[in-house]
Amino acid sequence: MSGRIQYEVWLMVLSLVTGAWLMLAYDTLRVFRLVIRHGSFWTGVEDFIYWLYAGLVTFILLYEQNDGVFRAYVVGGVFMGMILYDRLISRIFFKCLKKIGKCLKMILNRNKHTKICNQKQSGVGE
């Protein structure tokens, strides 16, 4: 196999991994939304920032690995990596992240409840 073809295969692998990474980041954002509930405005802001990040990461991939030359198959590979991650890994990983998020939420609520109880016992806030 020629060096050029090996490079193109490597670039495709990198684009698939980049797509999977971006979906992993989005799953983490979804768990954050479950743990800390907020309105549609902030959800929109988070999505906007996420897609800016996704575009920047894809641009950096093209810039560093291909000297900034746009290759449609690289962008397609990023989307394919996102789809593969979503179909093969996301459900399992999201369940694990959700459990971790629930544990964090319980810990935060427990600490919040403890502070309120301590304030009542010490007479603060009366």
Secondary structure by P-SEA (a helix, b strand, c coil): ccaaaaaaaaaaaaaaaaaaaaaaaaaaaaaaaaaccccaaaaaaaaaaaaaaaaaaaaaaaaaaccccccaaaaaaaaaaaaaaaaccaaaaaaaaaaaaaaaaaaaaaaaaaaaaaaaaacccc
